[in-house]
Amino acid sequence: MNPESLARPLRVLRVCLHLLVGLLLAVAAVRAVTGPGPRRAAVLAAAVALAVVYAVGAALPLVRRSRPAALAWLAVLTGGWLVLLALTPDGVWFAFPLFLLHLHLLPVRWGIVAVAATTVAAVAGVAGHQGALTPGAVIGPAIGAAVSVGTVLGYQALYRESERRRRLIEQLRATRTELAAAEHAAGVLAERERLAREIHDTLAQGLSSIQLLLRAAQRGFPDRLDVAAGHVEQARRTAQDNLVEARRFVRALAPPGLDGASLPAALRRLCDATAAASGLAVRLRVDGTPVRLPTGHEVALLRIAQSALANTVRHAGARRADVTLRYGGSDVVLDVVDDGCGFDVGAAVYRPGGDGGFGLAAMRARAEELGGSLVVESAPGCGARLAVGLARAGTEAAGS
């Protein structure tokens, strides 16, 4: 249970208290009007005045926000009740809601003292009107006071327990967040350590062996060419093994879409998957002769295409998108064009996407890290075009 779950029952109890006060005062007023006695007008006036004081205090925001104002209202209400009780024994009925107000507006200790004083006043008022102290005059107010104290103290204990649980839940949530962050950091460190061990145990050891073999071959020149040739052959085989290990690392770190596939094939799968998932008509066109790009280039182009198509699906409201991969003489260019609603490029903020995806800033950073560039062209109502260009340095034929 939390404070939110207690709020509705509290509102219901408050409405019930208002209805109870109105009903008790209405009964007292009706009995005064219909009954005999010279005090009928005075009782009616006292009941109406008490109802007005209660209604005004319950409606004023100042009474709810200010403790001095609430205490002043309670004092006036108690004084009005004493007047009503002095005029008619029916005024004793108003003692029960007055008990609840004392316990609610006063500190616990003073609230109980006020309830006890109100009970004594109620018993004295009834006994004065009856001309004698009877068991009924004592038992009724006493039972009402006991029920009121038990109800209010029980609610306060329940509220304190709810607050304690709420604070405990907040602490647990904060601890869970910290634990998740710690686990993430530990995972990053563990992955770095794993890669460091793998590199040390394979590539670094192989490079060290190659260095030693080439030094041994160098010492064999020119007198012991056969020994030197043997060392060179061993160095070649070690280098070949290291190349296999390096490619294994590249395959392990590359996106799954590029595992064993060319960039055009990965882009085609991306376009097909986007079209199937979103209903957007996505077309891929490849211009020029495809070549095998460095892994970092292919990873960057695939990731940028993924982000651009994701933005088109989420934000552009487009019907179709064209992805073009153009292999030039010295560079490779990726174009993503859509016919969506477009946006004001000048007002766009280059920041990572809030949903964890790649924003324009991340796409630009990827291109600039590889010495490339990213250009965005758009206007409201005119669609959007994103173009990223990377140099083809160090490329080889795609079929090799």
Secondary structure, 3 states (H helix, E strand, C coil): CCHHHHHHHHHHHHHHHHHHHHHHHHHHHHHHHHCCCCCHHHHHHHHHHHHHHHHHHHHCHHHHHCHHHHHHHHHHHHHHHHHHHHHCHHHHHHHHHHHHHHHHHCCHHHHHHHHHHHHHHHHHHHHHHHCCCCHHHHHHHHHHHHHHHHHHHHHHHHHHHHHHHHHHHHHHHHHHHHHHHHHHHHHHHHHHHHHHHHHHHHHHHHHHHHHHHHHHHHHHCCCCHHHHHHHHHHHHHHHHHHHHHHHHHHHHHCCHHHCCCCHHHHHHHHHHHHHHHHCCEEEEEEECCCEECCHHHHHHHHHHHHHHHHHHHHHHCCCEEEEEEEECCCEEEEEEEECCCCCCCCCCCCCCCCCCCCCHHHHHHHHHHCCCEEEEEECCCCCEEEEEEEECCCCEECCC
